[in-house]
């Protein structure tokens, strides 16, 4: 499989291009490579490429993740369907009949951006987002949490049909159940077919004469659903878990949306996370720093013994391998980096002062202030 080109390169725009500049660049290229106008063998593939680039760069969230992760990381998070879902192609090609071409090329089902804006409503429910806060310990070991999510579900009285029990919906006479109507439109150079939602049935393809009282004919009701979320080891702040089919339900038996659980990790008073490493600051006494010895430090797995070398300087970092966070969806762990600080007593007794003054005399020049030389 050929390596994908950078999306900005595909559209010929700079990385700081505005949304209007991205839209204008795509419009020009799409008109150039649209298969109805360009019969060259490579035109269709080029049209797919620029459409995919526009679908990502015109969406603020997808664009931010693409800028951060690049192609490799972005493609791991987004399927091809996810990339195109919600892309607004209608505002570019409205009244030009491009919707059918998109379905022929991409196979349909990519959301409201293809073919008049009603496809998403009929075929797929909306995605939901839920923000979940966990502790650093839970992020390290993995856990399960129950969350309560308000969402639309099928009405259990009418089974999602919207019709009162004992009755049924009838086929819309205007669109004959298709949910869409076609109109011929003529431009200066060609004749186009415009496909729009049926105005009589609102794109549903059916009419309900006796609506269900429980859902008022929508086929949907609002409920709070408790869902168990499995949180894998090593998850980090801001990462998302995708729960397929746990989003909003759509009428007419369409596919439900997904639920995205956004993870927030509470700050820990003992550890700071840096990728998969943990940083801990340990304050020791001057005698410990000078003489060395063993000290006990906290880790996520419990207390651990660590050796302090004689003459350890403030700011020294000691690495405890394998005491960090588990690699997310991988093997092994990061390290814990223990940064050493030295406690300086603020008050001294007469005896303590006498001892330190004697020590200072014994150390001689080595106890005197000196400038630190930077490496050039």
N, C-alpha and C positions, 0 to 999 in steps of 0.2 A: 504494500500500500504506500502510495506516494506521501511524502511528508507535507503537512498542511503549511500553506504560506501564512505569514502574519496577516491578521485581519485588516490592519491599517494599510499595509502594502496592497492588499487586494483591492481596497476602495480608493487607494491613492490619496490618503489624507494623513495629516500629522497626528501624533498621539494626543495632542492637546486640542484637537478639532472639536468644535461645538456640535451639538446635535443637529442643528440646521445644516452645517457643512457636511456632516455624515449623510444626512438625508438627501441633499442635493447631489452629492457624489454618487450615491446609490441610484438615484433616479436616472441620471445620465447613462450610467453603465447598464442599467436594466433595460432602458430603451434601446441601447446599442446591441445587447446580446439576447434580447427576448427571442425565443425560438420562432415566434410567428413572423418576425422581421428578419432574423439572421438565420439563414439555412446552412451556415458552415457547420461541419461535423462537431467542432469543439464548442459551439455556441451554447448548447444546453448545459454542459459541464461548467462552463464559465458563468452562466446564469445562476446555477446552483451555488457556486462558490461565493459570488458577490451577495447573493441573498442570505447565505449563512453569516457572512461577515456583518451585514447590516442588522440581522436579527440579534446578534450579540452586542454590537457597538451602540445600537439605538436604545438598549435597555441599561439603565444606570447600574443596577446590581450586577448583571452579567458582565458588563464592561469592567467594573471594578475588580471582579474576581478574575477576569481574563488578564487584566493588567498585572495582578498580583501573582497569579499561578502560571501564566503562559499557557500554550496549547496543551502540553502534557497534563498538567494538573487540572486545567479546566475541563478537558475531555473525560477525565475520570469522574467528575462530579455531574456532568450534564450529558444525557443521552441526546441523540439527534432530535428526538421529539421535544425534549425540554428546551433545546436551543430555539426552536421555532415557535414554541407555545407563547402566545400573547404578542407576537411581533405585529406591529401595525403597518401592514402593507396596503390596507384599504385607503388610507389617507393619501397615499402616493398614486395609486392606480384607480381611484374611484372613477366610475363611469367609463372605464376603458375595457372592461370585460376580462381582466387578467386573472380573476379568481379561478376559473376552470383550468387555466394553464398551470397554476400552482398545484392544484390537486393532481393533475396528470403527471407532473414532474416529480413532486415530493410525496405523492401517495395519499394526501389528505390527512385530516385528523390532527393538524398542528395548531389548532386553536383559532381564536377570533380573527387573526390577521389574514385568513385565506377565504375568499369568496363571500364578501358581503357582511361579515361580522357576526353571523348567527351560528356558525359551526360549533364554537365553544359552548354556547348555551345548550345546544342539543346533545352534544356527544360527551361532554366532560364537565364535572363540577369544579368549583374553584379550589385552589390550594389554600391551606391555612398555615399560620405560623404561631408557635407557642414558645415563650421564653422561659427556660428552666434554669434555676440556680442550684449548683451543687458545691460541695466542699472539695478541697484539693485532695483529701483522702479518698473521697468517692471517685474522683477523676482518675486516681492512681490505681485503685483496685477494680474499678468497674462496679456497676450497681444496677438495680432496677428501681424505677420510681413510677408511681401512679399519678397521672395528671387528669384533670377534668377539663374537657374541651367543649364549649358550646358550638353546635354545628347543625346543619339541616340534615334530616333523614327522611326516609320514606314514611308516609302516613300509614300507620298500622290499621286504620279503619278502612281505607279504600285501596290499600296495597300499593299506593303511589300512582294510581290511575287518575285521581282527582275527581272521579265521578262518585256520586252517592251510592252506597251499597244497594245492589239490585238493579243498578243502571249501568250504562256504559257510554263512553264518548262515541261520537260519530265522526266519520271522515270529513274533513273540510272540503266542501264542493268546489272551492275556488282553485286550490292547489292539488286536489285529489289525493291528499295525504302526504304530499312531498314536503310540505313546510316551506316551499320556496316557489317563486314565480320568475319567469324569464321575460325580459323585454329586449327588443331589438333596438340598438342605437347605432347611428351612422356618424362617422367622423369624415374628415376631408379625404382620408385615404383608405378607409376600410369600414366594414360593417361588423359590429360587436354585439355579443349577447351579454346583457347585464342580468346577473342573478341576485335577487334580493329576497329577504324573508317575506312570506305571505302576509299581507296586511290584515287579512280576515282572521287568521288563527294565530298570528304573531310568531309564525315559524314552527308551531307545534305540529301541524298536520292534522289536527283534530279539534272538534268543538265539543264542549261539555254543556249540556242543557240542564242537568241536575247536579250541581257541584256538591262535593262532600262537605258537610258542615264542619268537620274536624279540621280540615286543612284549607277550607274555602276554595276548593277546586285546584289548588296548586299541586297536590300530590305530595307535598313536603311539609314537615313540621320541624319546629326548633326544639332541640333537646341538648342536655348536658351529658356527655358520654365520658365515662372513666376508661382511660387507656393506659396500659402498662408499657413503659418505655425502657428498653434495655440499653444501658449506657456502656459502651466498650471501654476497656482500660486505655489510659493515656490520652483521652480526649482533652482538647485544649479550649481555651476561651474563644467564643465566637464560632466554633465549628457547629455544623448542622447535621442532624439525623433526619433522614427522610423515611416517613412511614407511609408506604403506598396504600392508597385507598382509604385513608383515615381523614380525608378532607371533606368538603361539602358534597352532598349528594345532588344529582341533577335529575329532573323528571324524565319520563319516557325510557327508563332503564339505561340511561347513559352511565358512562364510567365515572366513579367518584374521584374527586381530586385527592391530592396527597397532603399530609401534615408534615411540616418542617419544624423540628424542635431545635431551637437555637440555644446552645449551652453557654451559661455564664458560670465561671468558677470564682467562688468567693476568695478574696485575699486571705492569705494565711499569715499569722503573726511571726512564724518561725522560718518560713521558706518563701523565696521569690523564684518564680519559674522563668527559665530562659531556654526556649525550645523544650528539649526533654531533660535538660539539666536543672537541678535545684541548687539555689544559693542560700547558704546559712552563714550568718555572722556570729562568730564566737569571740567573746571578750575574755581574755585571760589576764592573770596578774603579771607584774614585771618579773617576779622570781620565776614563775612558770615559763615565761618567754626566755629568760636567761639560762635557766637550768634544764629546761625540757621536762618531759614526763608524759604520763598518759592522762587523757581527759575523756569525759563522756559527752557525746553529742547526740542530739535527737535526730532520728530519721523517720520516714514514713512507716518503717517496719518496726520501730522501737529504738531504744537507746543503743548506741554503738560506741566502741572504744577506739580512740584515735591517738596516735603518738605525736607529741610535740618535740621537735628536734631542739637541742640546746642552741641558744642564740637566734631563735625565730624572731623575725622582724615584723612590726605592725604592717598590715597589708598583704602578708604572705597568704597564698591560696593553697590549701591542701585538698587534693582530689580523692574522694571515696568512690571508687568505680562501682557501677551497678546499683548505686543507692538513689538514683534519680527516678524520673517518671518512665513508665513503660512506653515503648514506641507504639504510637497509635496504629492499629491494624497491622502490626508487624511483630518482630521478635526482638528480645533484649530490652535493656533499659539504658537510660542516660546515667550521668554521674551526679554526685552531690559535691559542690564546691564550697569548702569551708574557708571563709575569709577571716583572718585573724586580726583582732584588735587588742590593744593592751590598755588595761585600766590603770589610770594614774590617780592615786589617792588625792582627794581634795584637802583633807585635813590630816595632820600628823601629830602624834604625841611627841613629847620632848625626847623620849628614848628612840622613837622611830627616826626622828630628824637626825639625832646623833649618829645612828647606824648608817643612814644614807650619806651623811656628810663624810663619814669615815670611808665608805665605799667609793665615793667620788674621788677622795684623795688617792685611794689605792688604784683606781682606774687611770688616773692621770689624764694625759691628752685625749685618750679615747672617750672620755666623758664630756669633752668640750664640744660646743656647737660647731658644726662644719657644713659647708654648702654642698648640696647634692649636685653632682655633675650629670647632665643629660647626655645620652649617646647621640652623637651627630652623624 
